[in-house]
Amino acid sequence: MKNVFSVNWCHQTCKSVLVAGLVVLLMSTALIAADKKPADTKKVKITYDEHIKPIFRAKCFACHNTDKKQSGLDLTNYTGLMQGGAAGDSIEAGDADSSYLYMLVTHESEPFMPPKSDKLPANQIALIKQWIDGGAPENAGSKIVIKKPKFDFALKGASSGKPQGPPPMPPRLSLEPIVHSTLGTAVTALATNPWSPLAAVAGQKQILLYNTKTLELLGVLPFPEGVPQVLKFSRNGSLLLAGGGHAAASGRVVVWDVRTGKRLFAVGDELDSVLCADISSDQRFIALGSPSKVIRVYSTSDGKLAYEIRKHTDWMTALAFSPDSVLLCSGDRSGGAFVWEAASGSEYLTLKGHKRGITGISWRSDSNIVATSCDDQSVKLWELENGGNIKSWNAHNPGTSSIEFARDGRIVTCGRDRVTKIWDQAGKQLRALPAFTDIAVSVTICDETNRVIAGDWTGKIKVWNAADGKDVGELTANPLPLSQRLTAATASLQATQANHQKLVAAVKVNQAAVANINASIAATQKQQTDLQNKLNGINANLAAAQKAFTAAQGGAANSTKLIAAIAVPLPAIIEAHAKAAAISKKVAGDKELAEAAAKLKTAIDKRVAAKAAEQKNLVAHQAAVKANQLKITQLTPQVKPTTDAINATKAKVVALQKTVKPATDKATASQNAANAAASALAAAQNNLKRWQAEIEFAKKFNEAQASTAK
């Protein structure tokens, strides 16, 4: 592409201001008179009249003089040279490296001059550099005044790769919104940093910066110029550009340093709001467009207008520099789309095909393809060799609102069908994300987090994970003032405190319930043990009584039997004794008979005694039978109720044990809820402290900003 570009540039040299001047300057073969020895430039003051004008006289006066003044440039006098031409200033006094004339002469910037020729001799280039670096004085008596550039951040070349060092992220900034409205408005612009998790959201008179990982608001950048209609990060992510203003009144472009949050400068003075803008990746140019139909390109070295393009026939709606800073693509409300040479504004290509207004322009990272979106539904991809349309598809019906290339070549779009979509470069839809409730107007993709961010006409801004389409969260272009956040945080803290107290009380109740259940179980189990011991005692006593009763019955029966055994022969023995005693008395002296009668008497006495003893035993046995029978009668009725009581306690324990887990679970749940409430309380307390600190910080921040402004 660059070779084609160089050839085209050479064909367009007459259209370029400084190029035309330098062609004349460098095509001449005349040299400074050889008989003059070069001055010792290290010791003398290099001036236009004495040292530089002779070079210009020999090389460029033929075309760049007071009468001809080709491309608006007159080099025959110092005033004309310093005024520059239609392309703006050619000399930056005190800084040769930033002077456009010098960069073309040294071949540091395309197109190399002279075309198809070698550079100027080294001694002439060195002389020009020394003159510019020395302040570019007109003559020996001139007072050297080196104009200090407003800002100096131009890079030596295009910067589109990942920068060294930590990702560009803002410092701590004020979170106080400049404006807060009760109703949301359309999302006018979104942008994501190419090398950090940072998103910029356009609001009313402000830009909101968000962390795309946490979705946390990082800061508010004031945009007093009005409503931002376009947001762009520089290709290296170090700068943030916003363009906008007040409709039919004014428009400007403002640039901030991302790492410091400082407003660096503003360019443009439109009579209507800026609708589109971009900064070249080498950070040399800022282009803007508005309803004026004119593209104005400013130099970042001094903020002055470098050139204008008046080709468009309707409002400017989109423009973007190529990542290599070589080309500038622009589109308008009537579907006109063009590609320009970024350094000069010379027309390079016309992109024909769109039938309605261009809504977005995005370059692929290698600068070989540019994508355009249109209200005619279409997305078109263009190659930059010949401007051919290599792919086209209808992305959204009835119109596509916004488009952006991801770093890996994917394309994100959104449109009037309310849907946000992800595509490959062949036009294959990779994913359609959930629809908004109104027209989707702006979309961007964060390469660092792979998250798609889109906004709709009502002001809703959604964030999705591009990998799976899951909803991550939302951003807002209309955050609450810090005072309202503090009020809300205070109310939230009070509600959280009340909820925490309620849950802590519930924990106590539920834990007491568990303790009561466990105490009841323990008491019931003790009661069961006592009853079991009682039953065991009853059963033991009953068994003993039954055993004693049986033994007493046996003893009584045996005594009765023994008494009967004694009683049966006793009358006969008594009778025998009586007879023996009577006979003995009759037969006095009969010793044997007397002994017989005595033995019978002894037998009678013995038996009578034995009978009496057994009768006594019988009485005792009968008493024991009666006593044990009474015990049995008393103990037996106690067995069943005691057993029933034991069974009841067992059932009660089982029932109580069944309530332990639910009660414990309830207590655990309430404890977990209380713990969560405690965490929520701590978070609410921290949140309150945070907004108190943010309010204090915002106050000091604003004071510091006001002091710096003075």
Secondary structure, DSSP 8 states (H G I E B T S, - for coil): -HHHHHHHHHHTGGG-HHHHHHHHHHH----S-TTS----TTTS---IIIIIHHHHHHHTTTTSSTTT-GGG---SSHHHHHH-BTTB-S--TT-GGG-HHHHHHTTSSSS-SSTTS----HHHHHHHHHHHHTT--SSTT--------S-----SS---S--SSS-----S-----S---SS------EEE-TTSSEEEEEETTEEEEEETTT--EEEEEE-TTSEEEEEEE-TTSSEEEEEEEETTTEEEEEEEETTT--EEEEEEEESS---EEEE-TTSSEEEEE-TT--EEEEETTT--EEEEE---SS-EEEEEE-TTSSEEEEEETTS-EEEEETTT--EEEE-----S-EEEEEE-TTSSEEEEEETTSEEEEEETTT--EEEEEE-SSS-EEEEEE-TTS-EEEEETTS-EEEE-TTS-EEEEE---SS-EEEEEEETTTTEEEEEETTS-EEEEETTT--EEEEE-SS---HHHHHHHHHHHHHHHHHHHHHHHHHHHHHHHHHHHHHHHHHHHHHHHHHHHHHHHHHHHHHHHHHHHHHHHHHHHHHHHHHHHHHHTTHHHHHHHHHHHHHHHHHSTT-HHHHHHHHHHHHHHHHHHHHHHHHHHHHHHHHHHHHHHHHHHHHHHHHHHHHHHHHHHHHHHHHHHHHHHHHHHHHHHHHHHHHHHHHHHHHHHHHHHHHHHHHHHHHHHHHHHHHHHH-
